[in-house]
Amino acid sequence: TTNKMTVVAGTFGTSGFAMSETEKPSEQTMSQWAAGLTNATKEAIVQSVVINSTAFESSEDGQAVFIGSKTETALLQLAKDHLGLHSLAETRANEQVLQMMPFDSGKKCMGAVIKLRSGTGYRLLVKGASEILL
């Protein structure tokens, strides 16, 4: 084993997905799910995963790897493999974070407000426990 967490299934909105058809035969694969997303949706997911993460990129045995919490690195790998994340550092540098709300153990969530690149508004990116956020 590699002692590495990966995303094997998920739900985004009303659409579920799985790593492969054998994981959840009734769901679409991650590749099918990602192919059905608009570029704007992919960008919003990548923004949220990147901004609400303290993980970073490094090189291990000549391979680019994410270093940080297992959950964060699994989500970053999903973003890299299926949603168009190229460089974690570059993506972070391209976002204008106006306000960070650090993790609150009572609320079981954290968040960040970013200015949209178009300059037309703001976006609140929240990460936390599903039983709290949903």
C-alpha positions in Angstrom: 0.0 0.0 0.0 1.1 3.6 -0.5 -0.6 5.1 2.6 -2.2 7.6 0.3 -5.8 8.7 0.4 -7.7 9.1 -2.9 -11.2 10.2 -3.8 -13.1 7.1 -4.8 -16.6 8.5 -5.0 -18.5 11.7 -4.5 -21.5 13.8 -5.1 -21.6 17.3 -6.6 -25.0 18.9 -6.6 -27.3 16.1 -7.8 -24.7 14.2 -9.7 -22.8 11.3 -8.2 -19.5 9.8 -9.4 -17.1 7.0 -8.7 -13.5 6.3 -9.5 -14.6 3.4 -11.8 -17.7 1.6 -12.8 -16.9 -1.2 -10.4 -17.0 1.1 -7.4 -20.6 2.2 -7.9 -22.1 0.7 -11.1 -25.1 3.1 -10.9 -22.9 6.2 -11.0 -20.8 7.8 -13.7 -17.0 7.6 -13.6 -15.0 10.6 -12.4 -13.8 11.1 -16.0 -17.4 11.2 -17.2 -18.5 13.5 -14.4 -15.6 15.9 -15.0 -16.3 15.9 -18.8 -19.8 17.0 -18.1 -18.8 20.1 -16.0 -18.5 23.5 -17.5 -15.2 25.2 -17.4 -16.6 27.8 -15.0 -17.7 25.0 -12.6 -14.3 23.3 -12.8 -12.7 26.6 -12.1 -14.9 27.2 -9.0 -14.1 23.7 -7.6 -10.4 24.1 -8.2 -10.5 27.6 -6.5 -12.2 26.1 -3.5 -9.9 23.1 -3.1 -6.8 25.2 -3.6 -7.7 28.2 -1.5 -9.1 26.1 1.4 -6.0 24.0 1.6 -2.7 24.3 3.5 -1.0 21.6 1.4 1.8 22.3 -1.0 3.6 20.8 -3.9 7.0 19.1 -3.7 9.1 16.6 -5.6 9.6 13.1 -4.4 11.7 10.7 -6.5 11.4 13.0 -9.4 7.6 13.1 -9.2 5.4 16.0 -8.3 3.5 15.2 -5.1 1.2 17.1 -2.8 2.3 17.3 0.9 -0.3 18.0 3.6 -3.3 16.4 5.2 -4.5 13.3 3.5 -7.9 14.7 2.7 -6.5 17.9 1.2 -4.0 16.1 -0.9 -6.7 13.7 -2.2 -8.9 16.6 -3.2 -5.9 18.4 -4.9 -5.1 15.2 -6.8 -8.7 14.9 -8.0 -8.4 18.6 -9.1 -5.2 17.9 -10.9 -6.3 14.6 -12.6 -9.8 15.6 -13.6 -10.4 19.4 -13.2 -7.5 21.1 -14.9 -5.3 22.1 -11.9 -1.8 22.6 -13.2 0.2 24.4 -10.5 -0.9 24.7 -7.0 1.4 27.7 -6.2 0.4 29.5 -9.4 -3.3 29.0 -8.9 -3.0 30.3 -5.3 -1.0 33.3 -6.5 -3.6 34.1 -9.2 -6.4 34.4 -6.6 -7.0 37.6 -4.6 -8.0 36.4 -1.1 -9.8 39.2 0.7 -10.7 37.4 3.9 -9.8 34.1 5.5 -12.0 32.5 8.1 -9.8 30.0 9.8 -11.1 26.6 10.8 -13.5 26.8 13.8 -13.8 23.5 15.7 -17.2 24.5 17.0 -18.6 25.3 13.5 -16.5 22.5 11.9 -15.7 24.7 8.9 -13.5 27.3 7.4 -13.8 29.7 4.5 -12.3 32.4 2.3 -13.7 35.3 0.3 -12.0 35.8 -3.0 -12.4 38.6 -5.6 -13.5 37.2 -8.9 -10.9 37.6 -11.7 -13.4 39.4 -13.8 -13.6 42.1 -11.1 -17.4 41.8 -11.1 -17.9 40.3 -7.7 -16.8 38.0 -4.9 -17.0 34.3 -4.1 -17.2 32.7 -0.6 -15.4 29.3 -0.6 -16.3 27.1 2.3 -14.9 23.8 3.4 -16.2 21.8 6.3 -18.1 18.9 7.8 -21.0 17.8 5.5 -23.4 17.4 8.5 -22.8 21.1 9.3 -22.8 22.5 5.7 -25.6 20.6 4.3 
